Amino acid sequence: MTEKIDSKRRRVLLTGIIFIVSVIFSLFIAEGACRLILGSISKTVPDDILENRILPHTGGHDAWGFRNETVPDKADIVIIGDSQTYGLNVLAEDSWPSTLEKLLERSVYNLSLGGYGPVQYSYLLEHKAFKLDPSLIIVGFYFGNDLVDVFDIVYGNDNWKHLRNSEISLKPVRRRTNKGMAIFFDSLKNWLWQNSRLYQLLVNFSAAAKERIRYYSIKYNIKKSSGITYFKDAEHHIDTGFNPGWRYTTLNLNDSRIEEGLRITLELFKRMNDACSEKGVDFIIVFIPTKESVYAEYIENNRELMNSRMIDELLANERRIGTIMKEYFLEHNIEYLEVLDKLREEARKGQIYPRDSDDHFNRDGYEAVARAVKGYLSTAEEGCY
């Protein structure tokens, strides 16, 4: 009897071991297939100055850790920005800097990364952009979160405390400190993200699936969401969602942190413009509007929409911030370009954003930005750039 029990236990144990080994082997095979199809992993690491950066030669990034094939000895144009300029949602060749390079037939270097803001832009201009000896440097300023990003790094990273206002005491908008088991799980998730293509694929698929479920829930009134607004207008080719709650937070001038972020941003842009002037390099700020602003003619003062009043308030704040910045730029001879009209024109023709609440462009949206910039540069006197 004992021998039968022991034999059964051995079979169960052996079956369990075979199952575990099979799962591990399958995961290795799946990981290998993902890397073969999707390419190597881009590895993000902490950085004392920039907050984070991508390791060189990982995931399609160059020796500096940016989204280019190589770091050239010289580039005619260097473009600095965040995820809107990096080209989130599309292949590297479909980002607006890459598209601009093809339209102009001139060398363009993309010096952008998601999560960056005016502080990183200023640092990269001084420590990277000038090394490429450009004739023109363009900075993509995104209304959607750049003021939050600049405030958070200045008041959350002591390497930038010299930019703080010593007379005020403010806490970062979205920094938080995890404790206990949260630290372990965050570390585990970060490690998996940095080392597994399969994990990245599963996370992205899960996030996309959740977003689509939320999209259809709002669309068909299955579930109300206080944060997301859905809008469809077949006549004008609009079928997308918005996140006005967070966007209002990032543009609210009644919040001292946003007001302070604007002050720092203007100061940094003046420094960047002055540095370019000293080196004989042209400098242009490209205003990248929020998704809400692009569709303002359809969603502003539209009381049939969820979060309608919040949308109106964020649009008013965005316009006010734009006015303040343009007045400052005119006073200090800083050149700027608005691409809003071009984006609105293209949005009337077709979808330039994903159909969920993601506020990053799709391929057509990035191309619209590139064409607006190209059109602006083409109107300048021949040889100006």
C-alpha positions in Angstrom: 0.0 0.0 0.0 2.8 2.4 0.9 4.6 1.5 -2.3 1.5 2.4 -4.3 1.2 5.8 -2.5 4.9 6.6 -3.1 4.6 5.5 -6.7 1.6 7.8 -7.2 3.4 10.7 -5.5 6.4 10.2 -7.8 4.1 10.3 -10.9 2.4 13.5 -9.7 5.8 15.0 -8.9 7.2 14.0 -12.3 4.1 15.3 -14.1 4.5 18.6 -12.2 8.2 18.9 -13.1 7.5 18.1 -16.8 4.7 20.7 -16.8 6.9 23.4 -15.3 9.8 22.6 -17.6 7.4 22.7 -20.6 6.0 26.1 -19.5 9.5 27.5 -19.1 10.7 26.1 -22.4 7.6 27.5 -24.1 8.2 30.9 -22.6 11.8 30.9 -23.9 10.6 29.9 -27.3 7.9 32.7 -27.2 10.5 35.2 -26.0 12.9 34.3 -28.8 10.2 34.6 -31.4 9.1 38.0 -30.1 12.7 39.2 -30.2 13.2 37.8 -33.7 10.0 39.5 -35.0 10.0 42.7 -33.0 13.7 43.3 -32.6 15.8 44.0 -29.5 14.4 45.6 -26.4 15.0 49.3 -25.7 16.2 49.5 -22.1 15.4 52.6 -20.0 17.6 53.3 -17.1 17.5 56.0 -14.4 19.5 59.2 -15.0 20.4 61.7 -12.3 20.1 64.6 -14.7 17.5 63.6 -17.2 15.5 61.3 -14.9 15.7 58.5 -17.4 17.3 57.6 -20.7 17.5 54.7 -23.1 20.7 52.6 -23.2 22.7 53.0 -26.4 22.1 50.5 -29.2 19.0 49.0 -27.7 15.6 48.7 -29.3 16.4 50.6 -32.5 18.2 53.5 -30.7 21.6 54.9 -31.6 24.8 55.4 -29.7 23.3 58.3 -27.7 20.1 56.3 -27.0 17.8 58.2 -29.3 15.6 57.1 -32.1 17.9 57.3 -35.1 19.9 54.8 -37.0 23.2 56.4 -36.1 24.7 59.5 -34.5 26.0 61.5 -37.5 29.0 63.9 -37.5 26.6 66.6 -38.6 22.9 67.2 -39.0 21.2 70.1 -40.8 18.3 70.1 -38.4 18.1 68.8 -34.8 14.6 68.3 -33.3 14.1 68.0 -29.5 10.9 67.0 -27.8 8.9 64.4 -25.9 6.8 61.4 -27.0 4.9 63.6 -29.5 8.1 64.2 -31.3 9.7 60.8 -30.5 6.8 59.3 -32.5 4.9 57.2 -30.0 2.4 54.8 -31.7 4.3 54.6 -35.0 7.5 53.3 -36.5 10.6 55.5 -36.3 10.4 56.4 -40.0 6.9 57.7 -39.4 7.7 60.1 -36.6 7.3 63.7 -37.7 11.1 64.4 -37.6 11.7 61.5 -39.9 8.9 62.5 -42.2 10.2 66.1 -42.3 13.6 64.7 -43.3 12.1 63.0 -46.3 10.0 66.1 -47.3 13.0 68.5 -47.1 15.6 66.0 -48.3 17.9 67.3 -45.6 19.4 65.5 -42.6 17.3 65.6 -39.5 18.3 64.2 -36.1 15.6 63.2 -33.6 16.7 64.1 -30.1 13.4 63.2 -28.3 12.1 60.9 -25.6 8.8 60.3 -23.9 8.5 61.9 -20.5 10.9 64.7 -21.3 10.1 68.4 -21.0 11.7 71.8 -21.2 14.3 71.0 -18.6 15.6 68.0 -20.7 15.2 70.0 -23.9 17.5 72.7 -22.6 20.1 70.2 -21.3 20.1 68.2 -24.6 20.4 71.4 -26.7 23.6 72.3 -24.8 25.1 68.9 -24.4 24.0 67.1 -27.5 22.4 69.2 -30.2 25.3 71.6 -30.7 27.7 68.7 -31.2 25.9 68.0 -34.5 26.7 71.5 -35.9 23.1 72.1 -37.1 21.9 75.2 -38.9 18.5 74.9 -37.2 17.2 73.5 -33.9 13.5 72.9 -33.4 11.8 72.2 -30.1 8.4 70.6 -30.0 6.5 72.0 -27.1 3.5 69.9 -26.2 0.7 71.8 -24.4 -0.6 68.5 -23.0 2.0 67.9 -20.3 5.2 69.9 -20.8 4.3 72.4 -18.0 3.8 69.5 -15.6 7.0 67.7 -16.7 9.1 70.8 -16.2 7.6 71.5 -12.8 7.9 67.9 -11.5 11.6 67.6 -12.4 12.6 71.0 -11.0 10.8 70.4 -7.7 11.5 66.7 -7.5 15.1 66.5 -8.6 17.7 68.5 -6.6 20.0 68.7 -9.7 17.6 71.3 -10.9 16.8 73.1 -7.7 18.6 76.3 -9.0 15.5 76.8 -11.1 13.1 76.8 -8.2 11.4 79.8 -6.7 12.8 79.9 -3.1 9.8 81.8 -1.9 7.3 79.0 -2.5 7.0 75.4 -1.4 5.2 73.1 -3.8 5.0 69.4 -4.3 5.4 67.6 -7.7 2.1 66.9 -9.5 2.5 63.2 -10.1 5.5 61.9 -8.2 4.8 59.3 -5.5 6.9 57.1 -3.2 5.9 53.4 -3.0 6.4 51.5 0.2 6.6 47.8 1.3 5.5 45.2 -1.2 4.8 47.9 -3.8 8.5 48.5 -4.2 9.1 44.8 -4.8 6.3 44.4 -7.4 7.3 47.7 -9.1 10.9 46.5 -9.3 9.8 43.1 -10.7 7.6 44.7 -13.3 10.3 47.1 -14.3 12.8 44.3 -14.6 10.5 42.3 -16.8 9.8 45.3 -18.9 13.5 45.9 -19.4 14.3 42.3 -20.2 11.4 40.6 -21.9 9.8 41.3 -25.3 7.1 38.8 -24.5 6.2 40.7 -21.3 6.1 44.0 -23.2 3.8 42.5 -25.8 1.5 41.1 -23.2 1.4 44.4 -21.3 0.7 46.4 -24.5 -2.0 44.0 -25.6 -3.6 44.1 -22.2 -3.5 47.9 -22.1 -4.9 48.1 -25.6 -7.7 45.6 -24.8 -8.6 47.5 -21.7 -8.7 50.8 -23.6 -10.9 49.3 -26.4 -13.3 47.8 -23.7 -13.5 51.2 -22.1 -14.0 52.9 -25.5 -17.0 50.6 -26.4 -18.4 50.9 -22.9 -18.5 54.7 -23.2 -19.6 54.6 -26.9 -22.6 52.4 -26.2 -23.4 53.8 -22.8 -22.6 50.4 -21.2 -20.5 52.1 -18.5 -20.1 55.7 -17.6 -16.6 56.9 -17.0 -16.0 60.2 -15.2 -12.6 60.7 -16.9 -13.1 59.8 -20.5 -15.2 61.6 -23.1 -16.2 59.8 -26.4 -17.2 61.7 -29.5 -18.2 60.5 -32.9 -19.2 62.5 -36.0 -19.3 60.4 -39.1 -19.8 63.4 -41.4 -16.5 64.9 -40.2 -14.6 61.6 -39.9 -14.3 61.9 -36.1 -14.4 58.8 -34.0 -12.2 59.1 -30.9 -12.0 59.6 -27.1 -10.6 62.3 -24.9 -9.2 62.5 -21.3 -10.1 66.0 -20.2 -9.8 65.3 -16.5 -6.0 64.8 -16.7 -5.5 67.3 -19.5 -7.3 70.0 -17.4 -4.9 69.2 -14.5 -1.9 69.8 -16.7 -3.2 73.1 -18.0 -5.0 74.6 -15.0 -3.5 78.1 -14.5 -5.3 78.3 -11.1 -2.8 75.7 -9.9 0.3 77.4 -8.7 2.4 74.4 -9.9 1.3 74.9 -13.5 1.9 78.7 -13.2 5.4 77.9 -11.9 6.0 75.4 -14.7 5.1 78.1 -17.2 7.5 80.6 -15.6 10.4 78.0 -15.7 9.5 77.0 -19.3 9.7 80.6 -20.6 13.0 81.1 -18.8 14.5 78.0 -20.3 13.3 78.8 -23.8 14.9 82.2 -23.6 18.2 80.6 -22.5 18.0 78.1 -25.4 17.3 80.9 -27.9 20.2 83.0 -26.5 22.5 80.0 -26.7 21.5 79.4 -30.4 21.9 83.1 -31.2 25.5 83.1 -29.8 26.4 80.1 -32.1 24.6 81.4 -35.2 22.0 78.6 -35.1 18.4 79.3 -35.9 15.9 78.3 -33.2 12.2 77.6 -33.5 9.5 76.4 -31.0 6.8 74.3 -32.6 3.5 74.4 -30.6 1.9 71.0 -30.5 -1.7 71.3 -29.3 -3.8 69.0 -27.3 -6.2 66.6 -28.9 -9.1 68.6 -27.4 -7.8 71.8 -29.1 -7.6 70.1 -32.5 -11.3 69.1 -32.2 -12.4 72.2 -30.4 -14.9 73.3 -33.1 -16.8 70.1 -32.4 -16.5 69.5 -28.7 -16.3 73.0 -27.2 -19.6 74.3 -25.7 -21.1 70.9 -26.6 -23.3 70.2 -23.6 -24.3 66.7 -25.0 -20.8 65.5 -24.1 -19.6 64.1 -20.8 -17.2 66.5 -19.0 -18.3 69.3 -21.3 -17.5 72.2 -18.9 -14.1 70.7 -18.1 -13.3 70.6 -21.8 -14.3 74.2 -22.1 -12.1 75.2 -19.2 -9.0 73.3 -20.4 -9.4 74.8 -23.9 -9.6 78.3 -22.3 -6.5 77.6 -20.3 -4.6 76.3 -23.3 -5.4 79.4 -25.2 -4.4 81.6 -22.3 -1.1 79.7 -22.0 -0.5 80.0 -25.7 -1.1 83.8 -25.6 1.3 84.3 -22.7 4.0 82.3 -24.4 3.6 84.1 -27.8 3.7 87.5 -26.1 6.9 86.5 -24.3 8.4 85.1 -27.5 7.6 88.3 -29.4 9.2 90.3 -26.6 12.4 88.2 -26.6 12.6 87.6 -30.4 12.0 83.8 -30.1 10.6 82.3 -33.3 7.6 80.0 -33.0 5.3 78.0 -35.2 1.7 76.9 -34.6 0.6 73.7 -36.4 -3.0 73.7 -35.0 -4.6 74.9 -38.3 -2.9 72.2 -40.3 -4.0 69.5 -37.8 -7.6 70.8 -37.8 -7.5 70.7 -41.6 -6.3 67.1 -41.7 -8.7 66.1 -38.9 -11.6 67.2 -41.1 -10.4 64.7 -43.8 -9.8 61.7 -41.7 -8.6 60.1 -38.4 -5.3 61.6 -37.2 -5.5 60.1 -33.7 -6.3 56.5 -32.4 -9.9 55.9 -31.7 -9.4 55.5 -28.0 -8.4 58.3 -25.6 -4.7 58.2 -26.5 -3.7 61.8 -27.3 -0.6 60.8 -29.4 -1.0 61.0 -33.2 -1.3 58.2 -35.6 0.8 58.1 -38.8 -1.4 60.7 -40.6 -1.3 63.0 -37.6 2.5 63.0 -37.5 2.7 63.6 -41.2 0.4 66.6 -40.8 2.8 68.1 -38.2 5.8 67.4 -40.6 4.0 69.1 -43.5 3.1 72.1 -41.4 6.8 72.5 -40.4 8.0 71.9 -43.9 5.5 74.5 -45.3 6.7 77.1 -42.7 10.4 76.5 -43.5 9.7 76.6 -47.3 8.3 80.1 -47.0 11.6 81.4 -45.5 14.1 83.0 -47.9 16.2 80.6 -49.8 19.3 79.8 -47.8 17.9 81.0 -44.5 18.0 77.5 -43.1 
